[in-house]
Each structure stands twice: as C-alpha cells, then as structure tokens.
Amino acid sequence: MRYGQVVVGPAGSGKSTYCSNIVKHCEVIKRTVRVVNLDPAAEHFDYPVDVDVRDLIQVDDVMEDKDLKFGPNGGLIFCMEYLIQNMEWLQKQLGDDDDDYFLFDCPGQIELYTHLPIMRNVVDTLQHWNFRLCAVYLMDSHFLTDPAKFFGVCLTALSTMVQLETPHVSILSKMDLLGKKEKKEINKYLDPEVSTLVSELSAQSIGKQHFKLTKAIGQLIEEYSLVSFMPLDVSEEESIEAVLLTIDMTIQYGEDSDVRTHKDNIEDDDVDYDSVT
C-alpha cells in the first residue's frame, strides 16, 4: 500500500507553498515524502521534486505549436489529456516501493476538478496502482470575507469532492497572512452557524430568488455536514502537524505497515521500525 495527498484548489490558493511546508515538516519528523508535480505550467519550486510532468510535456511547448494554436488554459488541458494517454510514463516514474508517501501537486485550473474528468481519471488510475489517497482542497482564507463567498467556496469544494470521490480534507490556507481582526472574523466560518450566515445575507438584500437558493444550499451543507474547513497557519508548526495528522488518519497512514523514514534509505538493516512514528 502506498499513500498520497492529491493537493488541489484554485490558482493562487497556495498549493505549492503547502507542499513546501509539508516537505519541511516531514524532514523534521524524519518522514520520507516524495513530491510529484502534475502541473505542466509550473515555473519553479523551493523543494525537491521527485517526479515532474514537465519532463513529459510542458504548456509552453504546446502553446508554441503553430498547428495546435492553444492559449494557456487550452494548452494546460491538452497537456493533462496527454498525461492521461501516457500514464505508463507516470507509473514508471513513481516506482513500486510499498509504504511511500507522495504529495501530488496539481494544476490550479478549477475546471479540472469540477466538471472535466481529467483529474478523476488520474485519481482512479493511482488508486488502481494501490495508492490510498486523500484530496486536499486548499482555499485562500482571504476569500472568506462574507457569507455569500463562504457558500460559493463550499459549493466549489463540494463539486471537487463529488467529482474525485476520494476522502477529502478542505483547508483554509494563508492564515498566517491574516491580521488579528481578520482571524477573529474568519472563526465563524470554521464552525459556522449556517442559519446565522443566511440571515446576514438576507440583510444584504440579495434578492428573493437568490436568497431562497442560498438558504437551500445552506441547509444542505448544515444538515449533511458535507464541507468543513481546517485553518492552516504555516508559521506555526502545531498547525501543520494538526493538518498532517488529520490527513494521515483519513488515509490510515501507518496503520497497515511500518512507516519508512529518511534513515531507511541508508541503513535499512539497522532501523528499529517499532520506534518509528
């Protein structure tokens, strides 16, 4: 069994920053983690990338092809479809070691998760390869400034959840960039009283028809507890640890077999696996 986080979310939500901080945290706790870049439009990383889809295909090369005539979004979708057609390349790059822990850093085009089947195909293939996955959906905390945006964020996260059909953890990123007043304000969205948020929308005179729709969406979210968010402050090690622990519990990491550490790569015979956490 292998384990992985499929890191998704809108462009600018902090996916690469999240991967960077998870890598640093795993170095501290002596856990081996491998990063897979699945964004053919990525430019640079401040952490080591073990597998890079740009070695297979790049958006810039597609856009420069005079026969294709793609723009940035069309070029990215073409690249992801090309990856789907060449998944054996990815399988070879990932290897077949058991108990490996992966971070799959994905593109930021939201249509890849909400209505196109591309990322669903990637996830299904990884699961067929014996990966136990969790979708980690990141949203910039600065977007949660009013109830209307909160419901919009919930719908996008829910659409991604339904499309991928994997265990799902939603995270509010960039909490470290919020001021004290903003952090206090955002607390009401972490454990929301949906009826209160709907009432606030009523006071904003959004229109009777839209209000009824929003109220119905709010009731759906509240009654079925479909979407909730964890705050992530990358300046606090405890916050990173809490997020990682939640994801580990979601995918049952370490419960089926011994956990690999950096030392395994050097002194396999000398490792006391019972002492590894």
Backbone hydrogen bonds in HBPLUS format (Angstrom, degrees):
<---DONOR---> <-ACCEPTOR-->    atom                        ^
c    i                          cat <-CA-CA->   ^        H-A-AA   ^      H-
h    n   atom  resd res      DA  || num        DHA   H-A  angle D-A-AA Bond
n    s   type  num  typ     dist DA aas  dist angle  dist       angle   num
A0099-ASP N   A0001-MET O   2.86 MM  98  5.70 155.6  1.92 136.6 143.3     1
A0002-ARG N   A0130-ASN O   3.03 MM 128  6.24 168.1  2.05 162.6 162.9     2
A0132-ARG N   A0002-ARG O   2.67 MM 130  6.06 155.5  1.73 151.1 157.9     3
A0003-TYR N   A0100-ASP O   3.01 MM  97  6.28 177.9  2.02 171.5 172.1     4
A0102-PHE N   A0003-TYR O   2.93 MM  99  6.24 154.6  1.99 136.9 144.8     5
A0004-GLY N   A0132-ARG O   3.06 MM 128  6.30 144.5  2.19 153.1 148.3     6
A0134-CYS N   A0004-GLY O   3.06 MM 130  6.52 139.4  2.23 149.6 161.9     7
A0005-GLN N   A0102-PHE O   2.93 MM  97  6.34 151.6  2.01 147.8 154.7     8
A0104-PHE N   A0005-GLN O   2.81 MM  99  6.00 178.1  1.81 174.3 174.2     9
A0006-VAL N   A0134-CYS O   2.88 MM 128  6.07 164.0  1.91 145.3 150.6    10
A0136-VAL N   A0006-VAL O   2.90 MM 130  5.84 162.1  1.93 132.6 138.5    11
A0007-VAL N   A0104-PHE O   2.92 MM  97  5.81 148.1  2.02 143.3 153.7    12
A0106-CYS N   A0007-VAL O   3.23 MM  99  5.89 157.7  2.29 155.7 159.9    13
A0008-VAL N   A0136-VAL O   2.90 MM 128  6.00 161.0  1.94 145.9 152.3    14
A0138-LEU N   A0008-VAL O   2.93 MM 130  6.30 165.9  1.95 151.9 153.7    15
A0013-SER N   A0010-PRO O   3.19 MM   3  5.63 145.4  2.31 139.1 135.2    16
A0018-TYR N   A0014-GLY O   2.85 MM   4  5.95 150.3  1.94 143.1 151.8    17
A0019-CYS N   A0015-LYS O   2.94 MM   4  6.28 161.8  1.97 150.5 154.7    18
A0020-SER N   A0016-SER O   2.92 MM   4  6.11 157.6  1.97 146.1 152.4    19
A0021-ASN N   A0017-THR O   3.04 MM   4  6.28 158.3  2.09 148.6 153.1    20
A0022-ILE N   A0018-TYR O   2.92 MM   4  6.18 151.8  2.00 153.1 161.7    21
A0023-VAL N   A0019-CYS O   2.91 MM   4  6.09 159.5  1.95 150.7 156.2    22
A0024-LYS N   A0020-SER O   3.05 MM   4  6.34 159.1  2.10 145.3 150.6    23
A0025-HIS N   A0021-ASN O   2.93 MM   4  6.05 157.1  1.98 141.2 147.8    24
A0026-CYS N   A0022-ILE O   2.85 MM   4  6.04 158.0  1.90 149.5 155.5    25
A0027-GLU N   A0023-VAL O   3.01 MM   4  6.28 142.1  2.16 143.5 153.7    26
A0028-VAL N   A0024-LYS O   3.20 MM   4  6.52 147.8  2.31 142.1 149.9    27
A0028-VAL N   A0025-HIS O   3.06 MM   3  5.11 119.3  2.44  95.1 110.0    28
A0029-ILE N   A0025-HIS O   3.04 MM   4  6.43 153.7  2.11 150.2 157.3    29
A0031-ARG N   A0026-CYS O   2.76 MM   5  4.91 172.5  1.76 150.1 151.3    30
A0030-LYS N   A0027-GLU O   3.32 MM   3  4.98 156.5  2.38  93.5  99.6    31
A0034-ARG N   A0101-TYR O   2.82 MM  67  6.19 165.4  1.84 159.6 164.3    32
A0103-LEU N   A0034-ARG O   2.80 MM  69  6.22 147.4  1.91 154.5 160.3    33
A0050-ASP N   A0035-VAL O   2.92 MM  15  5.54 138.2  2.10 141.6 154.3    34
A0051-VAL N   A0035-VAL O   3.33 MM  16  6.73 158.8  2.38 150.2 153.2    35
A0036-VAL N   A0103-LEU O   2.73 MM  67  5.95 170.3  1.74 167.1 165.4    36
A0105-ASP N   A0036-VAL O   2.82 MM  69  6.03 148.2  1.92 154.3 165.0    37
A0037-ASN N   A0051-VAL O   2.79 MM  14  6.17 157.7  1.84 168.7 165.3    38
A0053-VAL N   A0037-ASN O   2.94 MM  16  6.00 161.8  1.98 155.0 160.9    39
A0038-LEU N   A0105-ASP O   2.79 MM  67  5.73 168.6  1.80 155.9 158.0    40
A0042-ALA N   A0039-ASP O   3.19 MM   3  5.46 169.7  2.20 115.5 116.8    41
A0059-VAL N   A0040-PRO O   3.16 MM  19  5.59 169.7  2.17 127.3 127.0    42
A0055-ASP N   A0052-ASP O   2.95 MM   3  5.77 166.7  1.97 122.6 127.1    43
A0056-LEU N   A0053-VAL O   2.85 MM   3  5.28 152.2  1.92 109.9 119.2    44
A0057-ILE N   A0053-VAL O   2.96 MM   4  6.34 163.8  1.99 155.1 159.2    45
A0062-VAL N   A0058-GLN O   3.25 MM   4  6.59 155.0  2.32 146.6 153.5    46
A0063-MET N   A0059-VAL O   2.89 MM   4  6.15 161.9  1.92 159.9 164.8    47
A0064-GLU N   A0060-ASP O   3.04 MM   4  6.18 140.2  2.20 141.5 151.6    48
A0065-ASP N   A0062-VAL O   3.16 MM   3  5.31 151.3  2.25 101.8 110.5    49
A0069-LYS N   A0065-ASP O   3.24 MM   4  6.43 174.5  2.25 161.7 162.5    50
A0075-GLY N   A0071-GLY O   2.77 MM   4  5.68 152.7  1.84 148.6 157.4    51
A0076-LEU N   A0072-PRO O   2.99 MM   4  6.14 151.3  2.07 141.9 149.0    52
A0077-ILE N   A0073-ASN O   3.04 MM   4  6.31 165.9  2.06 153.3 156.6    53
A0078-PHE N   A0074-GLY O   2.95 MM   4  6.12 155.6  2.01 145.5 152.6    54
A0079-CYS N   A0075-GLY O   2.97 MM   4  6.22 154.7  2.03 144.3 151.0    55
A0080-MET N   A0076-LEU O   2.93 MM   4  6.27 157.4  1.99 153.1 158.9    56
A0081-GLU N   A0077-ILE O   2.92 MM   4  6.14 155.1  1.98 148.5 155.5    57
A0082-TYR N   A0078-PHE O   2.89 MM   4  6.13 145.9  2.01 143.7 153.8    58
A0083-LEU N   A0079-CYS O   2.92 MM   4  6.26 146.5  2.04 143.3 152.5    59
A0084-ILE N   A0080-MET O   3.04 MM   4  6.36 155.3  2.10 145.0 150.8    60
A0085-GLN N   A0081-GLU O   3.12 MM   4  6.41 146.5  2.23 140.3 148.8    61
A0086-ASN N   A0083-LEU O   2.90 MM   3  4.98 146.9  2.01 102.1 112.9    62
A0089-TRP N   A0086-ASN O   3.02 MM   3  5.69 146.3  2.13 114.7 122.9    63
A0091-GLN N   A0087-MET O   2.91 MM   4  6.22 160.5  1.94 153.6 159.4    64
A0092-LYS N   A0088-GLU O   3.06 MM   4  6.20 155.1  2.13 141.9 147.3    65
A0093-GLN N   A0089-TRP O   3.09 MM   4  6.36 154.6  2.16 145.9 152.9    66
A0094-LEU N   A0090-LEU O   2.94 MM   4  6.15 150.6  2.03 153.7 161.2    67
A0095-GLY N   A0091-GLN O   3.29 MM   4  6.42 137.3  2.48 139.9 149.2    68
A0112-LEU N   A0109-GLN O   3.08 MM   3  5.90 161.2  2.12 122.1 127.3    69
A0113-TYR N   A0110-ILE O   3.02 MM   3  5.60 157.1  2.07 115.5 122.1    70
A0114-THR N   A0110-ILE O   3.12 MM   4  6.31 145.1  2.24 148.8 159.3    71
A0116-LEU N   A0111-GLU O   3.08 MM   5  6.02 156.0  2.14 174.4 176.3    72
A0121-ASN N   A0117-PRO O   2.94 MM   4  6.12 151.1  2.02 150.3 157.3    73
A0121-ASN N   A0118-ILE O   3.09 MM   3  5.24 119.3  2.48  97.9 112.0    74
A0122-VAL N   A0118-ILE O   3.09 MM   4  6.49 152.1  2.17 146.2 154.3    75
A0123-VAL N   A0119-MET O   2.90 MM   4  6.10 168.0  1.91 152.3 154.8    76
A0124-ASP N   A0120-ARG O   2.88 MM   4  6.04 166.3  1.90 151.4 155.5    77
A0125-THR N   A0121-ASN O   3.00 MM   4  6.09 156.0  2.05 143.6 149.9    78
A0126-LEU N   A0122-VAL O   2.98 MM   4  6.24 160.0  2.02 152.2 157.7    79
A0127-GLN N   A0123-VAL O   2.95 MM   4  6.20 158.9  1.99 153.7 159.4    80
A0128-HIS N   A0124-ASP O   2.97 MM   4  6.20 145.4  2.09 139.8 149.6    81
A0129-TRP N   A0125-THR O   3.02 MM   4  6.35 131.1  2.27 138.2 151.5    82
A0129-TRP N   A0126-LEU O   3.02 MM   3  4.96 129.4  2.28  92.4 106.6    83
A0131-PHE N   A0126-LEU O   3.10 MM   5  5.55 140.5  2.26 136.8 142.2    84
A0130-ASN N   A0127-GLN O   3.02 MM   3  5.12 147.7  2.13 111.5 111.8    85
A0135-ALA N   A0167-PRO O   2.79 MM  32  6.14 159.8  1.83 169.0 162.3    86
A0169-VAL N   A0135-ALA O   2.90 MM  34  6.30 163.0  1.93 168.0 171.4    87
A0137-TYR N   A0169-VAL O   2.88 MM  32  6.18 150.0  1.97 149.0 158.1    88
A0171-ILE N   A0137-TYR O   2.77 MM  34  6.03 166.5  1.79 166.3 166.9    89
A0139-MET N   A0171-ILE O   2.94 MM  32  6.27 146.4  2.05 163.4 173.8    90
A0173-SER N   A0139-MET O   2.86 MM  34  5.82 152.0  1.94 137.7 146.4    91
A0143-PHE N   A0140-ASP O   3.04 MM   3  5.90 168.5  2.06 125.1 128.6    92
A0141-SER N   A0173-SER O   3.03 MM  32  5.61 162.2  2.06 145.0 147.5    93
A0144-LEU N   A0141-SER O   3.18 MM   3  5.66 151.8  2.26 111.3 118.4    94
A0145-THR N   A0143-PHE O   2.90 MM   2  5.62 133.7  2.11 106.0  92.1    95
A0150-PHE N   A0146-ASP O   3.13 MM   4  6.42 150.2  2.23 148.2 157.3    96
A0151-PHE N   A0147-PRO O   3.01 MM   4  6.33 159.5  2.05 158.3 160.9    97
A0152-GLY N   A0148-ALA O   3.08 MM   4  6.35 152.7  2.16 142.2 150.3    98
A0153-VAL N   A0149-LYS O   2.86 MM   4  6.06 157.4  1.91 150.7 155.8    99
A0154-CYS N   A0150-PHE O   2.94 MM   4  6.20 157.8  1.99 148.5 154.8   100
A0155-LEU N   A0151-PHE O   2.99 MM   4  6.22 153.5  2.07 145.6 151.9   101
A0156-THR N   A0152-GLY O   3.10 MM   4  6.38 156.4  2.16 146.5 152.4   102
A0157-ALA N   A0153-VAL O   2.94 MM   4  6.19 165.0  1.97 154.7 158.8   103
A0158-LEU N   A0154-CYS O   2.81 MM   4  5.94 155.1  1.88 145.3 153.2   104
A0159-SER N   A0155-LEU O   2.83 MM   4  5.99 153.7  1.90 145.2 152.2   105
A0160-THR N   A0156-THR O   3.05 MM   4  6.30 156.8  2.11 146.2 151.9   106
A0161-MET N   A0157-ALA O   2.93 MM   4  6.17 155.2  2.00 146.0 153.3   107
A0162-VAL N   A0158-LEU O   2.91 MM   4  6.14 161.8  1.95 152.7 156.6   108
A0163-GLN N   A0159-SER O   2.97 MM   4  6.08 156.9  2.02 145.1 151.8   109
A0164-LEU N   A0160-THR O   2.97 MM   4  6.09 165.9  1.99 154.6 157.1   110
A0165-GLU N   A0161-MET O   2.97 MM   4  5.78 154.2  2.04 143.2 150.9   111
A0230-MET N   A0170-SER O   2.90 MM  60  6.32 153.8  1.97 143.3 150.2   112
A0172-LEU N   A0230-MET O   2.73 MM  58  5.91 164.3  1.76 149.7 154.2   113
A0232-LEU N   A0172-LEU O   2.93 MM  60  5.90 144.2  2.06 169.2 159.1   114
A0177-LEU N   A0174-LYS O   3.09 MM   3  5.46 159.5  2.13 108.6 115.0   115
A0175-MET N   A0232-LEU O   3.33 MM  57  5.83 152.7  2.41 155.9 149.3   116
A0178-LEU N   A0175-MET O   3.21 MM   3  5.44 165.8  2.23 108.8 113.0   117
A0183-LYS N   A0179-GLY O   2.89 MM   4  6.13 158.2  1.94 155.2 161.5   118
A0184-LYS N   A0180-LYS O   3.02 MM   4  6.21 154.9  2.08 145.6 152.1   119
A0185-GLU N   A0181-LYS O   3.00 MM   4  6.22 151.5  2.08 143.0 151.0   120
A0186-ILE N   A0182-GLU O   2.94 MM   4  6.12 147.7  2.04 146.3 154.6   121
A0187-ASN N   A0184-LYS O   3.39 MM   3  5.47 148.9  2.49  97.6 106.1   122
A0189-TYR N   A0186-ILE O   2.97 MM   3  5.49 157.5  2.02 114.6 121.9   123
A0190-LEU N   A0187-ASN O   3.09 MM   3  5.19 147.4  2.20 101.9 111.6   124
A0196-THR N   A0193-GLU O   2.94 MM   3  5.40 125.5  2.25 109.5 123.4   125
A0197-LEU N   A0193-GLU O   3.13 MM   4  6.52 154.9  2.20 152.0 159.7   126
A0198-VAL N   A0194-VAL O   2.88 MM   4  6.16 158.6  1.93 155.8 161.7   127
A0199-SER N   A0195-SER O   3.02 MM   4  6.21 150.6  2.11 139.2 147.0   128
A0200-GLU N   A0196-THR O   3.01 MM   4  6.35 148.5  2.12 144.5 152.8   129
A0201-LEU N   A0197-LEU O   3.09 MM   4  6.44 148.4  2.19 143.9 152.1   130
A0202-SER N   A0198-VAL O   3.02 MM   4  6.39 147.7  2.13 144.8 153.9   131
A0203-ALA N   A0199-SER O   3.16 MM   4  6.50 146.8  2.27 144.1 151.9   132
A0204-GLN N   A0201-LEU O   2.92 MM   3  5.05 141.0  2.07  99.9 112.1   133
A0205-SER N   A0202-SER O   3.18 MM   3  5.47 165.3  2.20 110.3 113.6   134
A0211-PHE N   A0207-GLY O   2.86 MM   4  5.94 150.0  1.95 151.3 161.0   135
A0212-LYS N   A0208-LYS O   3.06 MM   4  6.28 157.9  2.11 149.1 153.1   136
A0213-LEU N   A0209-GLN O   3.21 MM   4  6.49 157.7  2.26 145.6 151.6   137
A0214-THR N   A0210-HIS O   2.90 MM   4  6.09 163.4  1.92 150.0 154.6   138
A0215-LYS N   A0211-PHE O   2.85 MM   4  6.03 156.2  1.91 149.3 156.1   139
A0216-ALA N   A0212-LYS O   3.01 MM   4  6.21 154.5  2.08 143.6 150.0   140
A0217-ILE N   A0213-LEU O   2.96 MM   4  6.27 156.2  2.02 149.6 156.4   141
A0218-GLY N   A0214-THR O   2.84 MM   4  6.05 159.0  1.89 149.1 155.3   142
A0219-GLN N   A0215-LYS O   2.94 MM   4  6.19 155.5  2.00 147.2 153.2   143
A0220-LEU N   A0216-ALA O   3.03 MM   4  6.26 152.3  2.11 143.9 151.3   144
A0221-ILE N   A0217-ILE O   3.00 MM   4  6.30 160.6  2.04 153.7 158.2   145
A0222-GLU N   A0218-GLY O   2.91 MM   4  6.08 159.7  1.95 149.8 155.9   146
A0223-GLU N   A0219-GLN O   2.85 MM   4  5.79 169.9  1.86 150.2 153.7   147
A0224-TYR N   A0220-LEU O   3.28 MM   4  6.11 157.9  2.33 140.7 145.8   148
A0225-SER N   A0221-ILE O   3.03 MM   4  5.49 117.5  2.43 130.3 141.5   149
A0236-GLU N   A0233-ASP O   3.00 MM   3  5.70 167.5  2.02 122.5 126.3   150
A0239-SER N   A0236-GLU O   3.06 MM   3  5.41 128.7  2.33 104.4 116.9   151
A0240-ILE N   A0236-GLU O   3.33 MM   4  6.78 157.7  2.38 152.0 157.1   152
A0241-GLU N   A0237-GLU O   2.91 MM   4  6.11 160.6  1.95 150.4 156.4   153
A0242-ALA N   A0238-GLU O   2.95 MM   4  6.10 152.1  2.02 142.5 149.3   154
A0243-VAL N   A0239-SER O   3.13 MM   4  6.39 159.4  2.17 147.9 152.6   155
A0244-LEU N   A0240-ILE O   2.97 MM   4  6.18 168.6  1.98 155.1 158.3   156
A0245-LEU N   A0241-GLU O   2.89 MM   4  6.00 156.0  1.95 147.3 154.1   157
A0246-THR N   A0242-ALA O   3.05 MM   4  6.23 156.3  2.11 143.9 149.8   158
A0247-ILE N   A0243-VAL O   3.06 MM   4  6.36 160.0  2.10 152.3 157.2   159
A0248-ASP N   A0244-LEU O   2.85 MM   4  6.03 160.7  1.88 150.1 156.1   160
A0249-MET N   A0245-LEU O   2.94 MM   4  6.12 157.0  1.99 148.7 154.2   161
A0250-THR N   A0246-THR O   3.01 MM   4  6.20 145.2  2.13 138.6 148.7   162
A0250-THR N   A0247-ILE O   3.05 MM   3  4.90 115.4  2.48  90.5 106.8   163
A0251-ILE N   A0247-ILE O   3.03 MM   4  6.37 152.4  2.11 154.4 159.8   164
A0252-GLN N   A0248-ASP O   2.80 MM   4  5.63 106.0  2.35 133.6 151.9   165
A0253-TYR N   A0248-ASP O   2.83 MM   5  4.93 156.7  1.89 142.7 147.1   166
A0255-GLU N   A0252-GLN O   3.32 MM   3  5.67 168.4  2.34 124.9 126.0   167
A0264-ASP N   A0261-THR O   3.01 MM   3  5.42 143.5  2.15 108.2 118.3   168
A0265-ASN N   A0262-HIS O   3.18 MM   3  5.79 145.8  2.30 113.0 120.4   169
A0266-ILE N   A0263-LYS O   2.97 MM   3  5.38 154.6  2.04 111.1 119.2   170
A0267-GLU N   A0263-LYS O   2.84 MM   4  5.88 174.1  1.84 178.7 176.9   171
A0270-ASP N   A0267-GLU O   3.02 MM   3  5.41 143.1  2.16 110.8 121.2   172
A0275-SER N   A0272-ASP O   2.99 MM   3  5.72 155.8  2.05 118.9 126.0   173
A0276-VAL N   A0273-TYR O   3.16 MM   3  5.29 162.1  2.19 106.8 112.4   174
